[in-house]
Every structure is written in C-alpha cells, then in structure tokens.
C-alpha cells in the first residue's frame, strides 16, 4: 500500500509526539524541525489531525499539540484514515467492477494481501512504534 506524503508526515509526527512525556504539548515547529519539513505543511497536517480528534491543540503560552488518547490505543490505520479518509478496497488493475463474481486475474491474491496489510495497520500502535524508534523519550526544549 502506498501512502500519500501527508499520511507519511502525519504518521511520523504522531510517532514523534507519542515519544514525548505524556501530556506534554509539542510545538509544530519542533515537529517540523525534527522531520526536516516546512512548518506550514506540518501545521496544516497537525491541525487536520486535531480536527479529526487525534490531537488536541492547546493555545497560548505552554501550548502546542498533545495526543487525545493513549498512544498505544492509536493505530497506524487511525492516523492514515484521519488524513486520507476510509480506506476502501480497489482493483489492482483499476477495473470499475471487480468482485468475487466478476474477478480480475489477480483478485483473489490481491484481496488476501490487502486483508493482511489492513490487519498490520490495525494492530501496530503509534505507541509501539514510538517505543521502537525512540529508546527513551525525546524531550524538546
């Protein structure tokens, strides 16, 4: 499965935030610096995640973005669907009608792989990924 650049950035931002001390607001400029991306792009993505309920935006001094729930309860699929919308099956060959009754030559194999792929996205949490990528919390100044 190929993710959009926005989904990749959202995943990386969420993992970075999850690596911080829980409840500690993270500035979008710190995320942008860490990811090596323009702050405008990161801010837009993070505002979108806040609008969809994955982040909370805290205003004023000491503000920033925090996760709305425990990172271990947020899956990769939660983040990707917040950015791209609900992921729906599609034909590998791009046929408009491709179902069990009118299957393309790779329909059965593709459906099986897609199911496995979706299961990985559902099972892997943002918290687990943060733990794997960051041995200890990444504290921002």
N, C-alpha and C positions, 0 to 999 in steps of 0.2 A: 504494500500500500504506500502510495506517495502522499505525503502531507504537504500542504501549502507552506510557504515561508512563514506566514502568520502563525500557523499552528505550531511549527517548529519553535518559533520565538516564544510563543505562549507557554509551551512545554518547558523550555529552558528557563523562562522567567519564573514559572511556578516552582520548579525544582530549586532554583536559587532562593526564592522566598522561603520555601519549606526547610532549607538548610539553616535558616536563621533561628535564633531563640524564639520559641513560640510566642506569638502576640506582639513581637517587635515590629513596628512599622518599617517598611523598606521603601526608600525613595525610588521613583522611576529612573532618576539619573544614575543611581548606584547600579540598578539592573542593566541599564543601557551601557554603562561603563564596563561592567562585568562581561556582557555579551558582545561588546565591541560594535554596538549598533547606535544609530541616531536616536536621541532621546524622544523625538517626536513620534517615531514608529513604535517604540516601546510604550510610551504613554498612551497612545491610541489602543494598543493591544490590551494593556492593563485596565484601561477604562472599560473596554468591552468585556473583559473577564469580571469586572466589578458589576457591570450592568446585568450580567448573566448569573450573578450570585456566588461566584467562586472566590472573589476577593472583596474586601471592604476597603473603601477609600476614606482615610481619616484626614480631615482638613486641619490646617493651622500648624503652629509650632509643634514639632514632635510627631507630625502626621506622616502619612505615607500609605502603603498598601499592606494589608495583612490577609492571611487566609481566613475564610469564613468558617471553615471546619478543619478538623484534624487532617493533616496531610496524608495519613495512612488510609483515610476514607475517600480520598480523591484519586480516581483512576486516570490513566492516560486518556481513555475514552471520554471521560467527563470533560477534560480540557479540550480535546480535539473537537468534540461536538459543540462545545461552547463557542468555538471560533468558526467552524465550518457548517454547523447545523447537523442534524441527524444523518449519520452515515447509512446510506441505503445500498443494497446490492446492485451491481450493474454488470452487464455483459462484458467480458474481456474483449470481445470483438466489436463491441459497440452496437450490437443489434438491438433494435427497439423492442422486439418481442423475443425473449429468451427465458424460458421457464422449463420445468421438467417435461412438459408436454411438447414444447417446441424448442428443444435444447440445441445450442450451437455445439460444434465438435468438442469444445473444452468445458462445457457447462458443469458437468459432474465434478471434475477435478478442481475447477475454479471455485465452485461452491464449497467444497471441502476445505480448500486452502483459506478461503475467506472466513469460514467459520473458526478455523484455528487462529487466524490473525485477530479476529474480533475478541476471542477469548483471552489472548495475551493482553490486548488493550484494556479489557475489563479487569483483569486480575492484577496487573502491575500498578502499584500505587505511586503517587508522587512522593510520598514519604519514603518508600523503599528506594526509589531512585535517588533521592537526596542523600540517603544514608550510604548508598553505594558510591556516589560521586564525591561526597564530602565526608572524610573520616571524622571530622569534628565540625561543629557549627562554623559557618563563615560569617563573622561579625563585620558589619560595616561601620565606619566611623561616623 
